[in-house]
Amino acid sequence: MRKLLNSELDRKSVTEFKESEKIPLIVILDNIRSLHNIGSVFRTSDAFMVEKIYLCGITACPPNKEIHKTALGSTDSVDWGYIENTEDIINELKSAGYKIFSIEQAENSINLIEFTVEKGVKYGIVFGHEVKGVSQEVVNMSDGVIEIPQYGTKHSLNISVSAGIVIWDLFTKMRL
């Protein structure tokens, strides 16, 4: 086996990415404080053709040197917007026909393994603050809660790891 060179990876240009079909998925970041986590979510969203990212509350926006360190240019390819109040974008997306799911640990949550993607449905997924999680108000507004199963002694994951797991899972379910 030989590692591929960057020139052999057949990567899209920013223009090609913007013109490409995206999966029907919008990512909502609800008060994320870590600039590195924000950049990581941008990079994951680029890798799996996410439609758009909404940055809400205290979540910082590009251009930002610390976001760029982990985003590696994906802030240019992935569409994004800033809305101060997370509840406002949830209402807007619901009016546009999106189903909204918070990624959280909650009563009656759906295990990610068991979550089924419906054909023709557009989704919004909400990731919350690194310590406080998704706000209860946003959980209340959601159509459901998806929980990442965890089997060890810890019951939390970094938001960038959670986003990678959930976005990859939904991508594979939407592309099948």
Residue pairs with C-beta under 8 A, 6 or more apart in sequence:
12 20
12 77
14 73
14 76
14 77
17 46
17 49
17 77
17 78
18 77
18 79
20 49
21 49
22 49
22 50
22 51
23 48
23 49
23 50
23 51
23 170
23 171
23 174
23 175
24 51
24 121
24 122
24 123
24 174
25 50
25 51
25 122
25 123
25 124
25 125
25 167
25 170
25 171
25 174
26 50
26 51
26 52
26 53
26 54
26 93
26 98
26 122
26 123
26 124
26 125
27 41
27 45
27 50
27 52
27 53
27 54
27 124
27 125
27 127
27 163
27 167
28 53
28 54
28 56
28 86
28 89
28 90
28 100
28 124
28 125
28 126
28 127
29 38
29 41
29 53
29 54
29 55
29 56
29 59
29 127
30 56
30 57
30 59
30 86
30 126
30 127
30 128
30 129
30 134
30 135
30 138
31 56
31 57
31 58
31 59
31 86
31 128
31 129
31 132
31 135
32 38
32 41
32 55
32 58
32 59
32 127
32 128
32 129
32 130
32 159
33 58
33 59
33 129
33 130
34 130
34 159
35 60
35 64
35 66
35 67
35 69
35 70
36 66
36 67
36 69
36 70
36 160
37 70
37 130
37 158
37 159
37 160
38 55
38 59
38 60
38 67
38 70
38 71
39 66
39 67
39 68
39 69
39 70
39 71
39 72
39 74
39 75
40 70
40 71
40 160
40 163
40 164
41 53
41 127
41 159
41 160
41 163
42 53
42 62
42 67
42 70
42 71
42 74
42 75
42 78
42 80
43 70
43 71
43 72
43 74
44 50
44 160
44 163
44 164
44 167
44 168
45 53
45 74
45 78
45 163
45 167
46 74
46 77
46 78
48 167
48 168
48 171
49 171
50 78
50 167
51 79
51 122
52 78
52 79
52 80
52 81
53 78
53 79
53 80
53 81
54 80
54 81
54 82
54 83
54 89
55 61
55 80
55 81
55 82
55 83
56 82
56 83
56 84
56 85
56 86
56 89
57 84
57 85
57 86
59 82
60 66
60 67
61 80
61 82
62 68
62 71
62 75
62 80
63 75
67 75
68 75
70 160
83 89
86 126
86 135
86 138
87 137
87 138
87 141
90 100
90 124
90 126
90 138
90 141
90 142
91 141
93 100
93 124
94 100
94 141
96 122
97 122
98 122
98 123
98 124
99 118
99 121
99 122
99 123
99 124
99 143
99 144
100 123
100 124
100 125
100 126
100 141
100 142
100 143
101 110
101 115
101 123
101 124
101 125
101 126
101 142
101 143
101 144
101 145
101 146
102 125
102 126
102 128
102 134
102 138
102 139
102 142
102 144
102 145
102 146
103 125
103 126
103 127
103 128
103 134
103 145
103 146
103 147
103 148
103 162
103 163
103 166
104 128
104 133
104 134
104 139
104 145
104 146
104 147
105 133
105 145
105 147
105 155
106 139
106 145
106 147
108 145
109 144
109 145
109 146
109 147
110 144
110 145
110 146
110 147
111 146
111 147
111 149
112 146
112 147
112 148
112 149
112 165
112 166
112 169
113 149
115 146
115 169
115 173
116 173
117 123
117 170
117 173
117 174
123 170
125 146
125 166
125 167
125 170
126 134
126 138
126 142
127 134
127 159
127 162
127 163
128 134
128 135
128 138
128 159
129 135
130 158
130 159
134 142
139 145
146 166
148 157
148 162
148 165
148 166
150 156
150 157
157 165
